[in-house]
Amino acid sequence: MSHSKDIDILVSEVGPRDGLQSIKQTMPTDMKKKWISALAQAGLTEIEVGSFVSPKLLPQMADCGELVKHTLTLKDVFVTALVPNLKGAENAFQAGVQKITIPVSVSEPHSLSNIRKTHAEVYEEVNSIIKLRNEKYPGILIEAGLSTVFGCTIQGVVTENEVLTMAQRMAQLGVDEIGLADTVGYANPVQVRSLFKKLKQEVGNLAGSAHFHNTRGQGLANVLAAIEVGVTTFDASQGGIGGCPYAPGASGNIVTEDLVYLLESMGLRTGIDIDRLVEAREWLKQGIPGEPLYGFIPDAGVGKNFKYAKDQ
């Protein structure tokens, strides 16, 4: 998504997808709609509303099409969804999404665990999805979300060369954006600076978002490292819910509330109202009762001397 001229950093809320897919409870659709609406009212302008997958595999995502239609009615919200295959892409396109993210594991063992496909099969699938988009849905953006880029609990070490080779292949296939995800929370700031810098050198303006997990407490430090090398879009999940159900130990998305506070306190405009954002947590508490929610800002507040970036 193109950034608004009124913000410096785009915070993309992935809680309705990456957050909820890892929770055994299924949040009622009506509650999801109210939560998404509250996020939009807080100023979130990009929301990943779900994943177009088999409801047998992830029943939490069965209402994704309905959520797309609801979110499209909200003002100034760019609607995205995850799709693992051509069938999912077809359903997403028909529902009216504005961008899809295709999960592409740099680690082949993770790919087999996550979407049951080898790299060769992934390339065929991505090619088919892009062909369908080009023929019937030319206005929809396609992002290759490269996962396990800083390491994998199944494969172990994932090298920069492996990541850049995969990024080049995705660029050749014709994706519009290439994002990098620290799926299992292995990354440190030195790795982040190095890899995102090299990604931009390899694929230019296709280099896109950063998706960090806070599994080992490095999430916000990695955000700062990514900003230093020009990354301006970050995924986050309200309450820090979620992870990857097919990657052991992958809990802990970075907390949207804490991320927004960090950015705004540094003078970087997000366009998000922190008080309204914290209020939106109430729908999560009602929709998935008993699930732990994380974050420092909801408990501590922003402090007496806090100023939004636009007022600094």
NORLINSUL-V714527 format. One record per helix or strand of 3 or more residues. SS is the DSSP state (alpha for helix, beta for strand). FROM is the first residue (numbers start at 1). TO is the last residue. If there is no record, write none. Layout:
# NORLINSUL-V714527
[[SS	FROM	TO] [SS	FROM	TO]]
This chain:
# NORLINSUL-V714527
[[beta	10	13] [alpha	15	22] [alpha	29	41] [beta	46	52] [alpha	59	61] [alpha	64	72] [beta	78	83] [alpha	86	95] [beta	99	105] [alpha	108	114] [alpha	119	136] [beta	141	147] [alpha	160	173] [beta	177	181] [alpha	189	206] [beta	207	211] [alpha	219	228] [beta	233	237] [alpha	238	240] [alpha	256	265] [alpha	274	287] [alpha	297	300] [alpha	309	311]]
